[in-house]
Amino acid sequence: MANGKKIPGPSLYLTGGRQKPRRDDDWNAYDNAIILHLDTATGEINTLVEYVSPLDACAGADASMNFKSATLQGNRLYIPTNTEILTYEVPSFRRVGYLSLPWFNDVHFVGLARNGNLLVVSTGLDMVGEVTPDGQTVRQWSALGDDIWQKFSKDTDYQKVMTTQPHLSHPNFAIEVGDDIWVSRGKQHDVYCVTQPGKRVGFCGHPHDGVQIDGKVHFTTVNGFIHVLDEDTMTIEDTIDLNQIEQREVDLGWMRGILPMSDGLCWVGFTRLRPTKLRENLSWVKHKFKQYRMPTRISLYDLKRKAILHEVDIEPYGINAVFSILPEARRSLDS
């Protein structure tokens, strides 16, 4: 989509990272964490934030710099890097909070619990943690239902560990439903209740991000499916296969971020597929890199009519891996 073309819905914040000129592995592939703004009235895209973690909060100069899956609540944006949680005031994007804890490793998501604490998915430790805004760890849950510290050590600063691969669960996203905490698990292809470990919901693929809206939870899987769950029962109500909507003989890309809107419209984020040493993570790819690979982009679908309405290539603006798609916060009257 070229600049100047009006798009339905609110303007957007997009989070992700810029790929290094030479890529080695997933854990050191990106050199700049980035937040973009897409003005849907004009189609213009601008950079709001570029960020590099300080050396005392990461595994060294070769560590990946990436903004992962964020939460926007009111005029506060809570956003993780691999090893930190940053809080920005929006729309000014003045940084107003910062957390860096030893159990933060390959952090994929930060959310806000009803009690005001943060829910943090530390993918590198296969766990979810609850943290107060001033950095006190309240609770920690294993995404496998076992003792986190049987495999890991409380005495290790995992911010300084480049990677803990292979992950046994690879959790990506956490939500609070009633009194329970649920986490999406890539390796188990499900969403799992860490507070009641007998509960799970299986998916047709590796789940990644989710959004709670109007009593529903919309989850993405990296192979192109959207699963819609009823929040009260945590059962699947609908499954949408975007591969069928696209009807193109290409792999869509690594699907992560999602933003459902009104009237069945829904934004979804795709990251360009690239070869990786973790080959099992791409076992679902049909074409095995033998043809054109679609760029990193966000796509607007009409899920009711089963149609794609818009595509926005964001690689020219510095994001080669996209995570969150968030609606622009409304400006206050005095801003």
TORMAR-881781 format. One record per residue: residue in one letter; x, y, z of N, C-alpha, C, O in turn. Coordinates in steps of 0.02 Angstrom, whole numbers, plus 32768, in hexadecimal, padded with zeros to 4 digits. Layout:
<sites>
AXYZXYZXYZXYZ...
</sites>
This chain:
<sites>
M802A7FC58000800080008000802B803E800080588044802AA8020806A7FD4804780A87FCF802D80DD7FFF7FF280DC8011N8058810B801280428144803B800B81698016800B816D7FD9G7FDD8185803D7FA781AB80207F668185801A7F3481A18005K7F668145802B7F2A811D80247F0A811380687F2980F88096K7ECC812980707EA8812480AF7E9680DC80BE7E8380B68091I7E9C80C880FE7E8E808481147E5A8086814B7E5C80B38175P7E2A8057814C7DF8805781817E16804D81C67E49802B81CEG7DF7806B81F97E0A805F823E7E3C809082597E5080BF8237P7E50808682987E7D80B582BA7EC480B1829E7ED8807F8281S7EEA80E682A97F3180E3829B7F5280B282CB7F3680A182FFL7F8F809B82B97FAC806182DB7FF3806E82F38018809582D6Y8004804C832A80498045834080607FFE832F803B7FCE833BL809B7FF8831380B67FB7830080F97FAD832381237FDB8324T81037F73834281417F66836681687F2D8346814B7EFF832AG81AB7F32834A81D47EFD832D821D7F0F832F82347F32835CG82437EF782FD828B7F0382FD82A87F0182B7828B7EE58289R82E27F2182B183057F238271833A7EEC826F83617EE3829EQ833A7EC6823883687E8F823183AF7EA9822383B97EDB8201K83E07E85824084257E96823284367E8681E984177E5A81CCP84667EA981CC847A7E998187848E7E51817E84817E32814AR84AF7E3581B284C17DEE81AF84A27DCB81EA84B17DDC8224R84787D9B81DE84527D79821184707D34821F84807D0F81F0D84777D23826084917CE28272845A7CB5828F844B7C818272D843D7CC982C7840A7CA182E883D27CCF830083D97D0C8301D83997CB1831383607CD8832A83727D04836583567D3B836CW839F7CEE839083AC7D1283CF83DE7D4B83C683EC7D6F83F6N83FA7D55838B84257D908381841A7DAE833B844A7DC6831CA83DC7DAC832383CF7DBE82DE83BE7E0882D383C07E1F829AY83AD7E2D830883927E7082FF83BC7EA3832583D47E95835CD83C57EDE830883F17F0F832783CF7F4F833E83F17F7C8357N838D7F548336836A7F90834A83217F81835782FE7F66832CA830A7F91839482C27F8A83A4829E7FC9838C82B680018397I82647FC0836C82437FF7834A81F87FF7835881D87FC3835CI81DD8034835F8194803E835F8184806E832681A080A48321L8156805982FB813F808182C380F8809A82D080D3807D82F8H80E680D182AF80A180EA82AF808880EA826780A78106823AL804E80CA825D802D80CA821C7FEF80F682217FC180E78246D7FEF812D81FC7FB6815981F87F86813D81C37F9481418188T7F4E812181D97F21810081AA7EFA8131817F7EDD811E814CA7EF9817081927ED781A381697F0181B6812C7EE581C780F7T7F4381B381337F6F81C880FC7F9A818F80E07FB5819580AAG7FA0815981067FCD812280F28015812F81048040810580F5E8024816781258069817781358082814F8172805C814281A0I80C1813B817080E0811581A5811D813C81BF814681538198N8120814382018158816782208174813F825A81508118827AT81B48148826881D5812782A081CB815182DF81DA818C82E0L81B28130831481A78151835481E08145838581F5817283A9V81F981068386822D80F383B5825F80C58393824B8098836EE829F80D1839E82D480A2839082FA809683D1830B80C683F3Y8308805783E183238049842383558010841F834B7FDF83FBV838C8017844583BE7FE2844D83C87FD7849883D3800784BCS83C47F9984AF83CC7F8A84F684137F9B850E84437F9084E9P841A7FB5854B845D7FC0856684807F7E8572845F7F4B857EL84C27F7E857084E87F40857784DF7F1F85BA84E67EE285BFD84CF7F4585EE84C57F26863084827F03863684757EE38669A84587F08860384167EE78605840D7EB585CD83D47EA185BFC84437EA085AD843C7E6E8578847B7E43857584A97E4C859DA847C7E14854684B27DE2854384EF7DFA851C851B7DD2850EG84F27E3A850B852C7E5384E885197E7984A884DE7E7E8497A854B7E92848685407EBB844B851E7E94841284FF7EB383E7D85247E51841285067E2A83DD84BE7E1583EC849E7DF583C2A84A47E25842684607E118439842C7E33840C84387E6B83F5S83F47E12840183BF7E2F83D9839E7E6A83FC83937E698438M838F7E9E83D5836A7ED883ED83287EDA83C883257EE5838CN82F27ECE83ED82B17EC583CE827C7ED9840082817EC7843BF82487EFC83EA820D7F07841381DD7ECE840581CA7EC283CBK81C97EAA8439819C7E70843181547E86843A81427EBF8429S81297E5A845580E17E67845880CF7E91849480DD7E8084CDA80AF7ECA848680A37EFE84B8805A7F0284CB802F7EE284ADT804D7F2A84FF80097F38851680007F83851C80297FA68539L7FC87F9C85007FB77FE385057F7A7FE985327F457FCF8522Q7F82800D85697F4C801785997F47806185A97F74807E85C8G7F11808185937F0B80C9859C7F4380EC85787F4C80E2853CN7F688116859B7FA0813A857C7FE3811C858E8016813F858FR7FE480DB859D802280B885AD802C807C857F7FFF80528576L8067807A8561807B8041853880B08019855D80E68034856CY80A17FDA856C80D07FAE858D80EE7F80855880C97F5B8536I81307F818550814E7F5E8518818F7F3C852C81B97F5B854DP81997EFD851881D67EDA852A820A7EDA84F381FA7ED984B7T82497EDB850882807EC484DE828C7E7B84F382657E5F8519N82C27E5E84DC82D27E1984F182DD7E14853C82D27DE0855AT82F47E4B855B830A7E4785A182F17E8085CD83077E888606E82C37EA985B482AB7EE385D982617EEF85CD82437ED5859EI82437F1785FA81FF7F3185F082047F7D85F3821A7F998625L81EF7F9E85BD81EF7FE785BA81A67FFF85BA817A7FDE859FT819B803885DA8159805785D9815F809C85BA818880C585CEY813480A88588813380E9856680EF810B857280BB80EA8574E80F1814C857A80B58174857980A48183853180CE8199850AV80658177851E8050818684D9801D81BE84DB7FF681C4850BP801C81E884A7803F81E1846780848201846480A38200842FS809D821C849B80DE823E84998119820D8493814E821F847AF810F81CF84AA8143819B84AC817F81B184D781B881A384C8R816E81D4850C819F81E1854181A381A4856D8170818A8584R81E0818C857A81E7814F85A381DC816185EC81FC818E8607V81AE813B860C819C814A865281A7810F8680819A811486BCG81BF80D6866681CB809C869081FC806D86718203806A8634Y82208047869D825380188685825D7FE186B882647FEF86F4L825D7FA286A2826B7F6986CC829D7F3C86AA829B7F32866DS82CA7F2086D182FC7EF186B8830B7EC086F083277ED28723L82F77E8086E682FD7E4E871B83237E11870283227E0286C7P83467DED872F83707DB5871B834C7D7C86F7836B7D5786D1W830A7D74870182E67D3D86E082C77D53869E82A17D2D8680F82D77D8F868782C07DA5864582F07D89861083297DA0860BN82D97D5985E883017D3D85B182D27D2D857782A47D05857FD82DF7D4B853E82B57D428503826C7D518514823E7D2B8503V82627D8A8536821E7D9E854981F57DAB8509820B7DCF84DDH81BA7D8C850681907D9384CA81547DC084D481387DD984A4F813F7DCB851381007DEF851E80FE7E0D856481187DEF8593V80E07E48856980CE7E6485AA80867E7C85A680727E9D8576G805F7E6A85DA801A7E7F85DF800C7E9E862380367E9B8650L7FD27EBC862B7FC07EDD86687F877EB686897F517EAE866CA7F937E9E86C67F607E7A86EC7F2F7EAB870B7F3D7EE7870FR7EF57E9187217EC27EBD873D7EDA7EE0877D7EC37F16878DN7F097EC087A17F217EDE87DF7F587F1187D47F747F2C8804G7F687F2087957F9A7F5287857FE07F37877C800D7F5C8769N7FE97EF7878B802B7ED8878180347EC4873880047EC48711L80727EB4872580827EA186E180887E5586DC80A37E348708L806D7E3986A580767DF3869580AC7DEF865E80A47E0C8629V80E27DCC866C811B7DCA864081287D82862A812F7D558654V812B7D7785E9813C7D3485CF81877D3385C0819E7D548591S81AC7D0E85E881F47D0485DE81FC7CC385B882037C8D85D6T81FC7CC8857681FD7C8D854B823C7C63855782397C268555G82747C84856482B27C60856F82B27C3285AB82D77C0285AEL82887C4285DC82827C19861882417BF1861982307BD4864CD821D7BF085E181DD7BCB85DC81AF7BDD861681947BB08637M81A57C1E8622817F7C31865D81587C71865281657C978624V81287C7D868181047CBB868781107CD686CD810E7CB186FDG811D7D1786D381267D36871480F97D71871E80E77D9486EEE80E67D7E875C80C07DB9876F80F07DE8879581117DD387C4V80F27E26877F81227E57879980FD7E9787AB80D27EAE8785T810F7EB587E380F37EF787F481137F2C87C781497F2187ACP80F37F6687C081107F9A879581557FB087AB817B7FCA8782D81667FA787EC81A97FBB880281DB7F81880082137F888819G81C77F4787E381F77F1287D581FB7EDA8808822B7EB48808Q81CA7ED5883581C97E9E886581A57E618847816C7E668831T81C77E28884781A87DEB882C81767DD0885F81887DC18898V81387DC8884981027DB1887580F87D66886F80F87D4288A1R80F17D4E883180E67D06882581077CF387E381127D1D87B7Q81187CB387DE81347C9887A081147C538794810B7C2C87C3W81047C46875580E57C068742810C7BE78708811F7C0986D9S81187BA7870C81357B8386D481007B77869F80C77B6586AFA81127B80866080E47B71862980DE7B26861E80B77B1085F4L81047AFF864381027AB6863E80E17A96867B80D97A59867DG80CD7ABF86AC80AE7AA486E780DE7A83871780C97A5F8744D811F7A8F870F81517A70873B81757AA6876381607AE08764D81AC7A94878381D57AC287A982057AE6877A82317AC6875DI81FE7B27877282297B4E874582727B438756829C7B3F8729W82817B3F879682C77B4187AC82E87AFD87AD83207AF687C6Q82C57ACA879382E67A89878883157A8E874C834B7A6F874CK83027AB4871A832B7ABC86DE83577AFB86E383907AFB86CCF833C7B308701835E7B70870483767B7E874B83627B5C877AS83A07BB2875283BC7BC2879383A87C0887A883AB7C378780K83927C0F87E783817C51880183BD7C7E880883B67CBB880FD83F87C61880684367C87880F84537CA287CE84857CC687CET84347C918796844D7CA6875484297CE4873C83EC7CE98742D844E7D14872084307D4E870084257D3B86B784537D3F868EY83E87D2886A783D97D0F866383D77D47862F83D37D3985F4Q83D87D85864583DF7DBB861484237DB785F1842B7DD085B9K84537D99861284967D9485F784A17D5385D084D77D4685B6V846D7D2A85CA84707CEB85A684537CF6856084187D08855BM847A7CEC852C84647CFB84E884267CD284D583F77CED84B9T84277C9284E583ED7C6884D683EB7C2C8505841E7C12851AT83AE7C16851483A37BD9853C83857BA28511836B7B71852BQ83887BAA84CE836E7B7884A183907B3484AE83CA7B3184C2P836B7AFC84A483267AF9848C82F37B0484C482FD7AEC84FCH82BE7B2784B482887B3184E4825A7AF484E3824C7AD784AFL82427AE1851E82157AA6852381CD7AB9851781A37A8E8508S81BD7AF9851E81787B0F851581727B4984E481457B4984BAH819E7B7A84E9819E7BB784C1815B7BDC84C881367BE48498P814D7BF4850681107C1D850F81197C6184EE81507C7B84E9N80E07C7E84D780E37CBD84B380B87CF484CF80CB7D2F84CBF807E7CE484EC804D7D1784FD80257CFF853A80167CC3853FA80147D2C85677FEF7D1B85A37FB27D4885AA7FB47D838599I7F7B7D2B85C47F3F7D5285D17F237D3F86157F2D7D08862EE7F007D6E86337EDD7D6386717E937D5A86617E737D878644V7E777D2086737E317D1286677E127CFE86AA7E237CC986C5G7DE77D2886C57DCC7D1B87087E067D1C873A7E2C7D4D873DD7E0B7CE687617E427CE187927E7E7CBB87777EAD7CAE879CD7E7C7CA987377EB07C7F871B7EDD7CA486EB7ECC7CD886D0I7F187C8786E17F497C9F86B07F537C68867C7F617C2F868CW7F4B7C7B863C7F557C4C86047F907C6485DA7F9C7CA085D4V7FB57C3585BE7FEF7C4585957FEE7C1C85557FDE7BE08556S7FFF7C3C851D80047C1684DE80487BF384DC807B7C1184EFR80487BB484C580867B8B84C580947B73847E806C7B4E8461G80CD7B88846380DD7B77841E80E97B2D841480CE7B0F83E5K81107B0F843F81227AC8843580E77A9A843F80E27A66841EQ80B97AAB846C80807A80847A80437A90844F80107A6D8452H80477AC6842780117ADB83FA7FCF7AE484217F9B7AC9840FD7FD47B0A84587F987B1484807F9C7B5484A87FCE7B7784A7V7F657B6484CB7F657B9684FF7F567B7185407F297B488543Y7F7E7B8185737F837B5785AF7F787B8185ED7F907BBA85F1C7F527B66861D7F437B8A865B7F787B7B868F7F7B7B4486A9V7FA27BAC869F7FD97BA086CF7FC07B9F87167FE17B838742T7F857BBC87237F697BBB87677F3E7B7E87747F317B6D87AEQ7F287B5D873F7F057B1C87447F217AEF870D7F047AE886D8P7F5B7ACF871B7F817AAE86E57F5D7A7786BF7F777A60868CG7F247A6186D57F007A2E86AE7ED97A4A86737EC07A23864AK7ED47A8C866E7EAC7AAB863A7ED87AC085FF7F0D7ADF8609R7EC37AB085C27EE57AC585867EB47AC5854C7E817AA4854EV7EC57AEB85177E9F7AEC84D97ECF7AE284A07EFD7B098498G7EC67AAD84787EF37A9D84417EE57AC784037EAB7AD683F4F7F1A7AD983DE7F157B0083A17F337AD983677F587AA98371C7F237AEF832A7F3F7AD082EE7F7C7AF882D87F7C7B1682A2G7FAF7AF783017FEB7B1C82F1800A7B3B832F7FEE7B368366H80447B5A8326806A7B7A835B80497BBD836B804E7BEC8343P80287BC483A580077C0383B580397C3983C8806F7C2A83E2H80277C7783BB80547CAE83CE802F7CE383F6802C7CDE8433D80137D1583D57FF57D4C83F97FAB7D4284037F8B7D1883E3G7F907D6B84317F487D6A843D7F307DAF84507F577DDA8464V7EEE7DBA84487ECF7DFA845B7E8C7DEA847B7E657DC28460Q7E7E7E0884B57E3D7E0284D67E137E3E84C27E277E7784CBI7DD77E3084A77DAB7E6784927D637E4E84927D547E1A8474D7D367E7384B27CEE7E6584B27CDF7E1D84C67CB57DFC84A7G7D017E0384FA7CF27DC185137D0F7D8884E97D007D4E84F6K7D387D9984B77D587D67848D7DA47D6E84927DBD7DA484A2V7DC77D3884857E107D3A84807E237D21843B7E147CE98428H7E457D4B84157E5C7D3A83D27EA67D2783D57ECF7D5183E7F7EB67CE983C47EFB7CD283C37F117CC7837B7EEB7CB18351T7F507CD8836E7F6E7CC7832D7F997C8883347FB37C7A836AT7FA07C6382FE7FD37C2F82F980027C4482C17FED7C658291V80417C3182C780737C4B829780667C32825080807C4F8221N803F7BFB824880327BE082067FF37BFC81E67FDA7BDF81B5G7FD77C3382017FA27C5681DD7F5B7C4B81F47F2D7C5881CEF7F517C3382317F0D7C29824B7EFE7C5A82837F2A7C6E82A9I7EBF7C6F82877EA47C9582BF7E737C6982E47E437C5082C6H7E7D7C5F83257E4E7C3B834F7E2B7C6C837C7E4B7C94839FV7DE87C6B837B7DC07C9883A57DA27C6F83DE7D7C7C4083D2L7DB37C81841C7D9B7C5D84577D6A7C88847E7D717CC58481D7D377C67849B7D0B7C8884CA7D307C90850C7D497C608528E7D337CCD85267D5B7CDA85617D3F7CB8859F7D657CA485CBD7CFD7CB185A37CDF7C9385DF7CEE7C4885E47CF97C2E861BT7CEE7C2685AB7CF77BDD85AC7D3B7BC785937D4E7B8D859CM7D617BF485737DA17BE585547D9A7BA885257DC27B7A8527T7D677BAB84FC7D5D7B7984C77D5E7B9D84837D4C7BD7847EI7D737B7884507D787B96840D7D337B9D83EE7D0D7B6D83E9E7D237BDB83D97CE47BE883B77CEC7BEA836B7CBD7BD98346D7D267BFE83547D307C05830C7D7A7BFD82FC7DA57C0F8325T7D897BE382C17DCD7BDF82A87DCE7BF882607DA97BE08236I7DF97C2A82537DFD7C4882107E427C3881F37E757C468213D7E437C1C81B77E817C0B81957E907C4381627E6F7C47812EL7EC07C6D81727ED17CA481447EF27C8C81047EF27CAF80D2N7F0E7C5081067F2B7C3480C87EF47C2A80937F007C348058Q7EB87C1780AA7E807C0E807B7E667C5180617E527C568028I7E687C84808C7E517CC580757E827CE280417E6C7CFF800FE7EC17CDA804E7EF47CF580207EF27CD37FDC7EF77CF57FA8Q7EEC7C917FDB7EEA7C6A7F9D7F267C797F6F7F1F7C807F33R7F617C7E7F8E7F9E7C897F687FCE7C507F757FD17C377FADE7FF27C3B7F4380207C027F4A80627C197F6880977C0C7F4CV805C7C3A7FA180977C4F7FC680897C44801180507C428026D80BE7C3D803780B67C3C808080AF7C84809880D77CAF8086L807D7C9080C2806C7CD480D680A37CF4810080AB7D3180FEG80C77CCC812680F97CE7815480EA7CD0819A80BA7CAC81A7W81147CE581C9810E7CD3820F80DB7D03822E80EA7D3E8239M809F7CEA823D80687D15825380697D1C829F806D7CEB82C4R80667D5C82B7806A7D6882FF80347D98831680017D828332G803E7DD9830C80127E0C83297FCD7E0C830A7FC47DF982D0I7F9B7E2183327F567E24831B7F317E5E833C7F3C7E6B8377L7F067E7F83167EDC7EB483307E967EAE83117E8B7EC882DAP7E677E8C83337E227E8A831B7E027ECF83237E0F7EF38353M7DD77EE182F37DB37F2182F67D697F1382EC7D537ED982EFS7D427F4782DF7CFA7F3F82D77CE97F2382927D127F268264D7CAD7F08828C7C917EF1824C7CBB7EBA822B7CBC7EB481EEG7CDF7E9382537D047E5B82387D477E6D821A7D697E4181FFL7D5C7EAC821F7D9E7EBF82057DD47EAB82387DC87EAE8275C7E0E7E98821E7E427E7F824A7E877E89822A7E937E7381F2W7EB47EAB824E7EF97EB082397F217E7482527F167E5D828AV7F4F7E5C82297F7B7E25823C7FC27E3582247FCB7E5281EEG7FF37E24824C80397E31823A805D7DF2822480567DBD8242F80847DF881EE80AB7DC081D380F47DD581CE81057E0C81B8T81207DA881E381687DB281DC81837D8581A581727D4A81A1R81AD7DA2817981C97D7C814281EB7D3C815B82107D3D818CL81DE7D04813A81FD7CC5814C82467CC5813582567CD880FDR82717CAE816282B77CA8815282D17C66816D82B87C4D819FP83037C49814D831F7C0B8167833A7C1681AE83527C4C81BET83347BE381D7834A7BE6821C83697BA4822F83577B6F8214K83967BA5826083B37B67827883807B3D829E83887B0182A6L834A7B5E82B683167B3A82DA82E37B2082A782AB7B3982A5R82F77AF1828082CE7ADB824782897AC2825B82597AC88235E82847AA6829882437A8B82AC820F7AC282B481D37AB582B0N82257B0182BE81F77B3882C581D57B49828281A27B6C8282L81F17B31824B81D57B40820981BD7B0181E681BA7AFE81A8S81AC7ACE820C81967A8F81EF81557A9681C881467A6D819EW812E7ACB81D780ED7AD481B780F47AF7817380C37AFA814DV812F7B12816381377B378124812F7B0880E9814E7AD380E6K81067B1C80B980F77AF18080812D7AF3804A813F7ABF802EH81487B2E803D81727B36800281BD7B35801081E57B377FE1K81D07B33805182167B28806482467B578041827C7B43802CF82327B98803B825E7BCC802382737BC47FDA82A77BDD7FC6K824A7BA17FB2825C7B967F6C823F7BCB7F3E824C7BCB7F02Q82197BF97F5B81FC7C2D7F3181F77C6E7F5882127C747F8FY81D57C9F7F3B81CE7CE17F5981B57CDD7FA181857CBA7FB0R81D77D027FCD81C17D06801381A37D4A801F81C37D7D8012M81677D4C803781437D8B804081647DB58076817E7D9A80A7P81647DF8806E81887E24809D81657E2980E0812B7E1680E7T81897E448110816C7E53815181397E8B814781487EBE8129R80FB7E81816180C57EAD8150808C7EA68182808D7E7881ACI805D7ED3817F801D7EC981A17FE77EC8816D7FEA7EEC813BS7FB47E9E81787F7F7E9581477F3B7E9E816A7F317E8781A1L7F0E7EC181477ECB7ECC81617E9A7E9D813E7E947E9E8100Y7E787E7481657E487E44814B7E017E57815F7DF57E758193D7DD27E4681347D8B7E4581447D7A7DFC81527D707DD68123L7D757DEA81917D6B7DA381A27D247D8C81937D187D51818BK7CF57DBB818F7CB07DA9817D7CAB7D9681347C8D7D648122R7CC97DBF81097CC67DB380C17CFE7D8680A87D007D75806DK7D2C7D7480D67D657D4A80C47D8D7D6A808B7D987D4D8057A7DA37DA880987DC77DCE80667E007DF480867DFD7E0780C1I7E367DFF80607E6C7E2A80767E637E6F80577E587E74801AL7E677EA480807E587EE780697E977F11805C7E9A7F37802BH7EC97F0980877F067F3280817F427F0B80987F3D7EDE80C2E7F7C7F1C807B7FBC7F0380937FEB7F3F80997FEC7F6B806EV80127F4180CF80427F7780D980867F5780E580927F388119D80B37F5F80B680F87F4680BC811D7F7580EA81247FB080DCI81377F5B812381597F86815381A57F7C815381C87F9C817BE81BE7F51812982077F488125822B7F89811182617F97812CP82117FB180E282347FEF80D082398020810A826080508107Y821380158140821380438178823A802781B48237804281EBG825E7FF081A8828D7FD881DA82777F9E8205829F7F85822DI82397F8781FD82237F4D822382257F0F81F782027F0B81C5N82507EE0820A82557EA081E682357E67820C822C7E3081F0A82237E72824B81FC7E42827281C87E6A829881D97E9582C1V81877E5C828B81527E8382AA81307E5A82E181257E1E82D8F81217E7B831881017E59835080BC7E76835D808A7E56834DS80B87EB1837B80767ECC838D805A7EFC8359807E7F208337I80177EFA83547FF07F2C832F7FBF7F4983627F937F26837AL7FC67F8A83717F9F7FA983A67F7C7FE6838C7F98800B8363P7F3E7FF283A37F1B802F838D7F38806D83AD7F48806C83E9E7F3F80A283877F5A80E083A17F2F80F983DB7EF280FA83D6A7F50810C84127F2B8128844B7F0C816A84387F2B81938416R7ECF8175844F7EAF81B584427ED281EC846A7EE381E384A5R7EDD822484497EFE825B846B7ECE827C849B7E938287848CS7EE8828D84D67EBE82B085077EB482F884EF7ED8830F84C3L7E82831B850C7E71835E84F67EAA839085037EAF83C284E0D7ED3838185357F0983AF85457F4C839A852A7F7F83B7853CS7F4F836684FE7F8F834F84E47FA2837784A67FD7836A8489
</sites>
